[in-house]
Amino acid sequence: MKIDETRVSRLVDYVRGVLKKQDGKSLYLEFRSDLEAVTPQEVFEIMNHVWSSGTGYDDILSVLDKIINVFYHALSSYTWPKPEPNSFIDLMLRENQAMNAKMDQVKAVLKQGKTLENREKLLETLTPLLEFDAHYLKKENILFPVMEQRMPRFEGVGIMWALHDNTRASLKLVIQMLTEGTAPEQEINTELGQLFFNMIGLDQKESLILYPCASEVLDPETFKAMTQQSFEYGFPFLDPQTLPEPVPADGL
């Protein structure tokens, strides 16, 4: 996948403008043609430029969702090779679908209102989400290292790693608050909203940016090896009967 270096350079300027809190509408109009054509790999290139020039993760994270929202039209319409059934990316996408189904169960309880009164039900639906950490670990320990080895632009996956940590902390905090039951209900609801924002936001960034990039730069043999490594971590919320057969160690 060829990178449009001119577009990348211009969109680095766009991100820096957002970081400086320049007027959003003016920025959009100035860079509109570039924003409407950006590709997943270019997003990594842009973020890597911003990060390597000295902008810290915290500053990038403070504007990241705003930037992704502006990129959304181009990224959602981007065509990329869809994964084979039971391949690494297919399994990761299925895990996200299953995670969203779990989040829908949480939403169903929240719609009843009275968060504190329903905290036991909420804990029953939220606590299993701790298992989803295996999904993030597979990205950190299997996918990220391979991508970073392939191209310097993928050093930017560290930004997503920071999002993992934020999401882990958010889930643990919500579970703690519900377990103790001493915090004001509004405060708990605010943290629950942040948890949804974090988990659903990560799903979006994976499907719009991370997996399209991985599908374009990694070969089938690499994905095959990555799928086998995944068995060390498990497949949260997936039916074991739908999973591929692991290859014996001596067959690798």
JOTAQUI-V428118 format. One record per pair of residues at least 24 apart in sequence whose C-alpha atoms are under 10 Angstrom apart, sorted by the first residue. I is the first residue (numbers start at 1). J is the second residue. D is the distance in whole Angstrom. If there is no record, write none. Layout:
I:J:D ; I:J:D
This chain:
1:39:9 ; 1:40:10 ; 1:41:8 ; 1:42:10 ; 1:213:9 ; 1:216:7 ; 1:217:8 ; 2:39:10 ; 2:41:9 ; 2:42:9 ; 3:38:9 ; 3:39:8 ; 3:40:10 ; 3:41:7 ; 3:42:6 ; 3:45:8 ; 4:34:10 ; 4:37:10 ; 4:38:9 ; 4:39:9 ; 4:41:10 ; 4:42:8 ; 5:42:8 ; 5:45:9 ; 5:46:10 ; 6:34:9 ; 7:31:9 ; 7:33:9 ; 7:34:6 ; 7:35:9 ; 7:37:9 ; 7:38:8 ; 7:39:10 ; 7:42:8 ; 7:46:9 ; 8:34:8 ; 8:35:10 ; 8:38:8 ; 8:39:10 ; 8:41:10 ; 8:42:6 ; 8:43:8 ; 8:44:10 ; 8:45:7 ; 8:46:6 ; 8:47:10 ; 8:49:9 ; 9:42:10 ; 9:45:9 ; 9:46:8 ; 9:49:9 ; 10:34:8 ; 10:35:9 ; 10:46:9 ; 11:35:7 ; 11:38:9 ; 11:42:9 ; 11:43:9 ; 11:45:10 ; 11:46:7 ; 11:47:9 ; 12:43:9 ; 12:45:9 ; 12:46:5 ; 12:47:8 ; 12:48:9 ; 12:49:7 ; 12:50:7 ; 13:46:9 ; 13:50:9 ; 14:46:10 ; 14:67:9 ; 15:46:8 ; 15:47:8 ; 15:50:8 ; 15:60:9 ; 15:63:9 ; 15:64:9 ; 15:66:10 ; 15:67:7 ; 16:50:8 ; 16:55:9 ; 16:60:10 ; 18:60:10 ; 18:63:7 ; 18:64:10 ; 18:66:9 ; 18:67:8 ; 19:55:9 ; 19:59:7 ; 19:60:8 ; 19:62:8 ; 19:63:7 ; 19:64:10 ; 19:67:10 ; 21:63:9 ; 24:66:10 ; 24:70:10 ; 28:70:8 ; 32:70:10 ; 34:71:9 ; 34:74:9 ; 35:67:10 ; 35:70:7 ; 35:71:6 ; 35:72:9 ; 35:73:9 ; 35:74:7 ; 35:75:10 ; 36:70:9 ; 36:71:7 ; 36:72:9 ; 36:73:7 ; 36:74:5 ; 36:75:9 ; 36:77:10 ; 37:71:9 ; 37:73:9 ; 37:74:6 ; 37:75:8 ; 37:77:10 ; 37:78:9 ; 38:71:7 ; 38:72:9 ; 38:73:9 ; 38:74:6 ; 38:75:7 ; 38:78:9 ; 39:71:9 ; 39:74:7 ; 39:75:6 ; 39:76:10 ; 39:77:10 ; 39:78:7 ; 39:79:10 ; 39:208:9 ; 39:209:8 ; 39:212:9 ; 39:213:9 ; 40:71:9 ; 40:74:9 ; 40:75:6 ; 40:76:10 ; 40:78:8 ; 40:80:10 ; 40:205:10 ; 40:207:10 ; 40:208:7 ; 40:209:5 ; 40:210:7 ; 40:211:9 ; 40:212:7 ; 40:213:6 ; 40:214:10 ; 41:153:8 ; 41:154:9 ; 41:209:7 ; 41:210:8 ; 41:212:8 ; 41:213:6 ; 41:214:9 ; 41:216:9 ; 41:217:10 ; 42:153:9 ; 42:209:9 ; 42:213:9 ; 43:67:10 ; 43:68:9 ; 43:71:9 ; 43:75:9 ; 43:153:9 ; 43:154:10 ; 43:156:9 ; 43:209:7 ; 43:210:10 ; 43:213:10 ; 44:152:10 ; 44:153:6 ; 44:154:6 ; 44:155:8 ; 44:156:6 ; 44:157:8 ; 44:159:10 ; 44:209:8 ; 44:210:9 ; 44:213:9 ; 45:151:10 ; 45:152:9 ; 45:153:5 ; 45:154:8 ; 45:155:9 ; 45:156:8 ; 46:153:8 ; 46:156:9 ; 47:153:8 ; 47:154:9 ; 47:155:9 ; 47:156:6 ; 47:157:9 ; 47:159:9 ; 48:152:8 ; 48:153:6 ; 48:154:7 ; 48:155:7 ; 48:156:5 ; 48:157:9 ; 48:158:10 ; 48:159:9 ; 49:153:8 ; 49:156:9 ; 50:156:9 ; 51:155:9 ; 51:156:7 ; 51:158:10 ; 51:159:9 ; 52:153:10 ; 52:155:9 ; 52:156:9 ; 56:159:9 ; 57:156:10 ; 57:158:8 ; 57:159:6 ; 57:160:10 ; 57:162:7 ; 57:163:10 ; 58:159:9 ; 58:162:9 ; 60:159:8 ; 61:159:7 ; 61:160:9 ; 61:162:8 ; 61:163:8 ; 64:159:9 ; 65:197:10 ; 65:201:8 ; 65:205:9 ; 68:201:10 ; 68:204:9 ; 68:205:8 ; 68:208:9 ; 68:209:10 ; 71:208:10 ; 72:204:10 ; 72:205:10 ; 72:208:8 ; 74:208:10 ; 75:205:10 ; 75:207:9 ; 75:208:6 ; 75:209:7 ; 75:212:10 ; 76:204:10 ; 76:207:9 ; 76:208:6 ; 76:209:9 ; 77:208:9 ; 78:208:8 ; 78:209:10 ; 78:212:9 ; 79:212:8 ; 80:208:10 ; 80:211:9 ; 80:212:6 ; 80:213:8 ; 80:215:7 ; 80:216:8 ; 81:211:10 ; 81:212:7 ; 81:213:10 ; 81:215:7 ; 81:216:8 ; 82:211:9 ; 82:212:8 ; 82:215:8 ; 83:211:9 ; 83:212:9 ; 83:215:7 ; 83:220:10 ; 83:223:10 ; 84:220:10 ; 85:243:10 ; 85:244:9 ; 86:224:10 ; 86:227:8 ; 86:242:8 ; 86:243:7 ; 86:244:6 ; 86:245:10 ; 87:220:9 ; 87:223:7 ; 87:224:7 ; 87:225:10 ; 87:226:9 ; 87:227:6 ; 87:228:10 ; 87:243:10 ; 87:244:8 ; 88:138:10 ; 88:143:9 ; 88:211:10 ; 88:220:10 ; 88:222:10 ; 88:223:6 ; 88:224:7 ; 88:225:9 ; 88:226:6 ; 88:227:5 ; 88:228:9 ; 88:229:10 ; 88:230:8 ; 89:143:10 ; 89:206:10 ; 89:207:10 ; 89:210:10 ; 89:211:7 ; 89:212:9 ; 89:214:8 ; 89:215:8 ; 89:223:8 ; 89:226:9 ; 89:227:9 ; 90:211:9 ; 90:227:10 ; 91:135:10 ; 91:227:8 ; 91:230:10 ; 91:235:8 ; 91:236:10 ; 91:238:9 ; 91:242:10 ; 91:243:8 ; 91:244:10 ; 92:135:7 ; 92:136:10 ; 92:138:9 ; 92:139:9 ; 92:203:10 ; 92:206:9 ; 92:207:10 ; 92:211:9 ; 92:227:10 ; 92:230:10 ; 92:235:8 ; 92:236:9 ; 93:203:8 ; 93:206:9 ; 93:207:7 ; 93:211:9 ; 94:235:9 ; 94:236:10 ; 94:237:9 ; 94:238:8 ; 95:132:8 ; 95:135:7 ; 95:203:10 ; 95:235:7 ; 95:236:6 ; 95:237:7 ; 95:238:7 ; 96:132:9 ; 96:135:9 ; 96:199:9 ; 96:200:9 ; 96:202:9 ; 96:203:6 ; 96:204:9 ; 96:206:9 ; 96:207:9 ; 96:236:9 ; 96:237:9 ; 96:238:10 ; 97:203:9 ; 97:237:9 ; 97:238:10 ; 98:132:10 ; 98:236:8 ; 98:237:6 ; 98:238:7 ; 98:239:10 ; 99:128:10 ; 99:129:8 ; 99:131:10 ; 99:132:7 ; 99:135:10 ; 99:199:9 ; 99:200:9 ; 99:203:9 ; 99:236:8 ; 99:237:7 ; 99:238:10 ; 100:196:10 ; 100:199:9 ; 100:200:7 ; 100:203:9 ; 101:237:10 ; 102:126:8 ; 102:128:8 ; 102:129:8 ; 102:237:9 ; 103:129:8 ; 103:195:10 ; 103:196:8 ; 103:199:9 ; 103:200:9 ; 106:192:10 ; 106:196:10 ; 107:192:10 ; 107:196:9 ; 110:189:9 ; 110:192:9 ; 113:189:10 ; 114:185:8 ; 114:189:10 ; 115:178:9 ; 115:181:10 ; 115:184:10 ; 115:185:6 ; 115:186:9 ; 115:188:8 ; 115:189:7 ; 115:192:10 ; 116:177:10 ; 116:178:7 ; 116:179:10 ; 116:181:7 ; 116:182:9 ; 116:183:9 ; 116:184:9 ; 116:185:6 ; 116:186:10 ; 116:188:8 ; 116:189:10 ; 117:181:9 ; 117:185:10 ; 118:178:9 ; 119:175:9 ; 119:177:9 ; 119:178:6 ; 119:179:8 ; 119:180:10 ; 119:181:8 ; 120:178:8 ; 120:179:8 ; 120:181:10 ; 122:174:10 ; 122:175:9 ; 122:178:8 ; 122:179:10 ; 123:174:9 ; 123:175:7 ; 123:176:10 ; 123:178:7 ; 123:179:8 ; 124:175:10 ; 126:171:8 ; 126:172:10 ; 126:174:9 ; 126:175:7 ; 126:178:10 ; 126:192:10 ; 127:171:9 ; 127:172:9 ; 127:174:10 ; 127:175:7 ; 128:236:9 ; 128:237:9 ; 129:168:10 ; 129:171:8 ; 129:172:10 ; 129:236:9 ; 129:237:9 ; 130:168:8 ; 130:171:8 ; 130:172:8 ; 130:175:10 ; 130:236:9 ; 131:234:9 ; 131:235:9 ; 131:236:6 ; 131:237:8 ; 132:168:10 ; 132:234:10 ; 132:235:8 ; 132:236:6 ; 132:237:8 ; 133:164:9 ; 133:165:10 ; 133:167:9 ; 133:168:8 ; 133:233:9 ; 133:236:8 ; 134:230:9 ; 134:232:9 ; 134:233:6 ; 134:234:7 ; 134:235:7 ; 134:236:7 ; 135:164:10 ; 135:230:9 ; 135:233:8 ; 135:234:8 ; 135:235:7 ; 135:236:7 ; 136:160:10 ; 136:161:8 ; 136:163:10 ; 136:164:7 ; 136:165:9 ; 136:167:10 ; 136:168:9 ; 136:202:10 ; 136:233:10 ; 137:161:9 ; 137:164:9 ; 137:230:9 ; 137:233:8 ; 138:226:9 ; 138:227:10 ; 138:229:9 ; 138:230:7 ; 138:231:10 ; 138:232:9 ; 138:233:7 ; 138:234:9 ; 138:235:10 ; 139:164:10 ; 139:206:10 ; 139:210:10 ; 139:230:10 ; 140:164:9 ; 141:226:10 ; 141:229:10 ; 141:230:10 ; 141:233:10 ; 142:223:10 ; 142:225:10 ; 142:226:6 ; 142:227:9 ; 142:229:7 ; 142:230:8 ; 143:210:10 ; 143:211:10 ; 143:214:8 ; 143:218:10 ; 143:222:10 ; 143:223:9 ; 143:226:7 ; 143:230:10 ; 144:210:10 ; 144:214:9 ; 146:214:9 ; 146:217:10 ; 146:218:8 ; 146:222:9 ; 146:226:9 ; 147:210:10 ; 147:213:9 ; 147:214:7 ; 147:217:8 ; 147:218:8 ; 150:217:8 ; 150:218:8 ; 151:217:9 ; 154:210:10 ; 154:213:9 ; 154:214:10 ; 157:210:9 ; 160:202:8 ; 160:205:9 ; 160:206:9 ; 160:210:9 ; 163:198:8 ; 163:199:9 ; 163:201:9 ; 163:202:7 ; 164:198:9 ; 164:199:9 ; 164:202:8 ; 166:194:10 ; 166:195:9 ; 166:198:8 ; 166:199:10 ; 167:194:9 ; 167:195:7 ; 167:196:9 ; 167:197:9 ; 167:198:6 ; 167:199:6 ; 167:201:10 ; 167:202:9 ; 168:195:9 ; 168:198:9 ; 168:199:9 ; 169:195:9 ; 170:194:7 ; 170:195:6 ; 170:196:9 ; 170:198:8 ; 170:199:9 ; 171:195:6 ; 171:196:9 ; 171:198:9 ; 171:199:9 ; 225:252:8 ; 228:252:9
